[in-house]
Amino acid sequence: MVLPEGCSDRSDVTTRASRVRMLASAMALPMLLALSGCGSAPNDTFDLSAVSTPVSTSASARNRQLLIADPSALKAVDSEQILVRVAGSEVQYLSKSQWSDKLTRVVQSKLVEAFEDTGRLGGVGKPGQGLAIDYQLISDVRAFEIATGGGDRGVVEISVKLLNDRNGSVKAQKVFRAEVPSAGSGSSAYVAALDQAFGQVTGQIVAWTLQQL
């Protein structure tokens, strides 16, 4: 059959359309695979030590049970990101680095571990663990950062209150602070300085608390 000029066989049109669809699919697959392989590299994840300095006290409170309450902190501090204070009021976060959990959870866990390791308490734990509580240790993380002014250093400052759980009165309160110079400018060096500063503060908190009990 001879088709009029300007017309084409419908079967030929269908065949060409099928080829176009097949070609488009063949081109799209490698593109999708390439896109699926793309993505940002995972952040380096860091943890803290329970305590890096010896607890400087012989005080013992084996007949006391201590609850380590959930610490409080400002939103800028309380995240998985590692805070860097660039200037007095300007803060940023350490690139491609993060804590293993929300900072206050890490601090709480390490405080519990530090008290347990002394073996000088009748019991220590977190809320919800069923302790017959005598005292609560209430903490506020005021600073947990890399300070860059005047030399890079890890800065940790934690305010604590020792609360008598029987009558709700505050037995004692104190602010603990430590600064440790960074040995380098990389993430590992910064976190090491923070870890040492936190270890010093933790050791001081444990020793002070045992003396108060």
Secondary structure, 3 states (H helix, E strand, C coil): CCCCCCCCCHHHHHHHHHHHHHHHHHHHHHHHHHHHHCCCCCCEEECCCCCCCCCCCCCCEEEEEEEECCCEECCCCCCCCCEEECCCCCEEECCCEEECCCHHHHHHHHHHHHHHHHCCEEEEECCCCCCCCCEEEEEEEEEEEEECCCCCEEEEEEEEEEEECCCCCEEEEEEEEEEEECCCCCHHHHHHHHHHHHHHHHHHHHHHHHHHC
